[in-house]
Amino acid sequence: MPKNHLDRRTSSAQQAESSTASLPPALNALVASLSALQAQGVAAYTTVVDDLIASGCKDVDTIARTLDGLLDFAGHHQGLALYRRLCRHLWDIDQQAAATYVQFYREFWDPEDERPWKQTPVPKREGAGR
């Protein structure tokens, strides 16, 4: 137990740095397994994205299918980098489709409190607009 406020602040910083250290072993193993799975997914999609861009692929359906699958891995920083690269490639082909995939990312990965477009509309007053 911390003796004073400085010890508490240090303890909090240490906990934040090693957030998985305080997890139960089974949960810690699950986090490690999920991280490894994300790394495998990113590695597999890296080749696909590189090939699509290098070949100058303009098939929107092929690019869209790839983005659909890649979205699951875009929570990982390397997965997000791939997703962004492919969205930029798509932008040169179909800007509306690219914007749609940016929106898909935001809806899937952005925290609820960072979604201004999802704010509840202000209810209309009774009799307004008559």
N, C-alpha and C positions, 0 to 999 in steps of 0.2 A: 504494500500500500504506500502511495507517495506521501512524503512527509510535508511538503508544501506545494504551492501552486506551480513552481518551476519544475518540480519532479513530475507533477501531473501533466504539464505541457510536454515534457520530454517523453513520458510514457505514451502519450497520445501520438506523438510523432513516430515513435518506434512501432506502435501498433499499426499506424497507417502505412509505414514502409514495408511491413511484413504482415499484411492483412491475412494471408492464408496460414500463417504460423499459428494463429489462434483458433483455427477451424478444427473440428474433430477430424481424426485421421481419415475416416471414410469419406468425408466431404472434401478434404484436401486432395485425396486420390482422385475423386471425381473431377475436381477443378483441373488437376494436372492432365487427366485424360481428355477433357474437353479442349484444353489448350493445345494438346498434341493433335487432336482431330482437326481443329481450326488450321493449324500449321500444314497438315496434309492437304486439306481442301485448298488452301491458298497456293500451295506448290502445284497442285493439279491444274488449277485455274490459271496460273501464271503462263503455262505453256499455251493454253487455249487463247487467252487474251493476246499474248505476243503474236500468235499465228494469225488471228483475225486482223490485228492492226498491221502487221508486216505484209499481209497479202492484200491489204486495201479492201477488205470485205465490205460490201455495201448492202448485203442482205439483212434488212432490218429484222426479219423474223429470227435469223440465226443469232444476231447480236442480242436481241431481246431474250431469247432462251438462255443465253449465256449470262446475261445480267440477272435473270430470274434466279438461276442457281447460285450465282456469285453473291447475291444479296444476303444469303445465310451466313456468309463469311465476312461481310463488310463491317462487322462489329470489331474485327481484328484490324489493327492499323495497316497491315500489309494487304489485307483483303479490301479495305477501303481504298487504298491506293490503286489497286487493280480496277475496282468498280469505277473510280473517278476517271482513270485512263480510258476505259471503254465507253463511258458516258461522253467524254470529250470527242472520241472517235465518232460516236453516233451523232453528236451535235452537228458535225459537218455533213451528215447524210439526212437526218430528220430531226430538226430542233424540237418539235412537239414531243416526239418519242423520248428524246433525251431528257427533256424537262419532266416528263411523266416518271422516268426512272429516278430522277433526283428526288421527286416527291415521294416515290415508293420508299427510297432510302430513309427519308426524313420521318415518314410515318412508322417505319419499322424500327429504327434505331434511336431517334431523338427522344429524350425524356418527355413525359407528358407536359411538364411545366414549361417546356421550350417549344410549344406548338401554338403560336399565336393564331394560325389559321383555323385551329380547332376550338377557339373560344366559343362559349355558348352565346348565341345571338340574344340581343336584348329583346324581351317580349314586347309585343305591341300592346298599347293601351286599348281598352275597350272603347269603341266608337271612334278611334283615330282613323283618319283618312276618308271619312264619309262626307 
